[in-house]
Amino acid sequence: MTERESPRAELPRLVILAPQPADPPFRVLEVDGQVVGEATSISEVVAVAVSLGYTAEDLDDPDKVRWVGGDSYTWAPR
């Protein structure tokens, strides 16, 4: 199996990390492996995605976006 064929050999450009306990809870956003900010709602994630040239629909594409610790509906720590 080549690296290209292996599942998830490379992270997508946008990674949304697991919800963090706070008031309100937030998720850390990474672009190309660098922390670019925090989001407390999906609309804030969409704004970052749009700045990368993505659409809201791209948030469900695992080749473009990786959600850690839950999906786009998960905003509270587990």
N, C-alpha and C positions, 0 to 999 in steps of 0.2 A: 504494500500500500504506500503510495506517495504521500507527501505532506499535504498536497492539495486535496487528496481523497480522504484524509483523516478528518473525522468530525471535530469541528471547532478548533482547528490547529491555530487559528489566528482570531483574536478578539475583534469584534466590530468596533467601528470608530467611537460610537456612543455607548457608554456603560452606565447604567443607573444602579447604584448600590442599594443594599437593603435599607428599609426604613430605620431611622434612628430615634430613640426615645427623647422627646423634647416636647415643648408646648409652643407651637404645634409640631408634630413629628415631621421629619424631613428626610430626603434622600440625597446623597452626594452624587454629583454628576461628574463623569470623567469623559474627556474627549482625547483620543489618541494617547491614552494612558496618563493624562494630566488632569488633576482636579480643576474643574472650571466653575464650580459653584454648588449650591444646594437648591433643592426644589421642594416646595410644600404642597404642590398640586401638579396635575397632569399638564395644565396650561403652561407652567414654567418649563416643563420638559419639552413641550411642543415648541416653545420659543427657541430653545437651544437647538433642537432638531432642525428647525427652519433656517437657523443661522448656518447650519452645515449643508443646506441645500436639500434636506429631507422634507417629506410631507408628513402629515399626521398619520397617514396610513403606514408609513415606513416604521412607525413605532412597534408594529406587530411583526416586522421582518427580522428574524434572528440573525441574518447576515449583516444587518445594518445596526441593530440595537440589541443589547443584552440587558435583561432585567435580572437582578440578583435579589433573592429573598422575597420573591413575589412578582406579580405582573403589574400592569399599569393601574389596576384597581386596588392595589395593596399600598396603603399609606400609613398604616400603624404597625409598630413592631410586633412580631409574633411572640 
